[in-house]
Amino acid sequence: MPFLMSKVSVPISAAQEISLKSRLGRAIELIAGLSERYLLAGVEGNCRMYLRGEAQPTAYVEVSVFGNEAHVGCEEFAAAVTKIFGDVLNIPPQNVYVKFSDIAAWSVGGNFFDRR
């Protein structure tokens, strides 16, 4: 049950949004046990972000994952995300930041999941 939220400082066309959604959906499979089937994803374009004190093409991607405390596949996923944002939005690799969050408890459809 992963959640992925992307914020970028550049405009995103409808075609680019679909490309990002599809490619990120495939990339999530690099993290052990995950698939696009359970992925909740969001993409926000035109966010005001300043990197190294300047407005420049930047991506911030937050990935929240339940039950992967060992971070299996996260390194490969981060590399794939960096490439995806470069390919689709021409954001330089050094301007793509990926944050991983471990989810201790999660609820979907009224069902509660706790990793304890």
Stockholm file with secondary structure:
# STOCKHOLM 1.0

chainA/1-116         MPFLMSKVSVPISAAQEISLKSRLGRAIELIAGLSERYLLAGVEGNCRMYLRGEAQPTAYVEVSVFGNEAHVGCEEFAAAVTKIFGDVLNIPPQNVYVKFSDIAAWSVGGNFFDRR
#=GR chainA/1-116 SS CCEEEEEESSCCCHHHHHHHHHHHHHHGGGSTTCCGGGCEEEEECSCCCCBTTBCCCCEEEEEEEESCTTCTTHHHHHHHHHHHHHHHHCCCGGGEEEEEEEESEEEETTEEEECC
#=GC SS_cons         CCEEEEEESSCCCHHHHHHHHHHHHHHGGGSTTCCGGGCEEEEECSCCCCBTTBCCCCEEEEEEEESCTTCTTHHHHHHHHHHHHHHHHCCCGGGEEEEEEEESEEEETTEEEECC
//
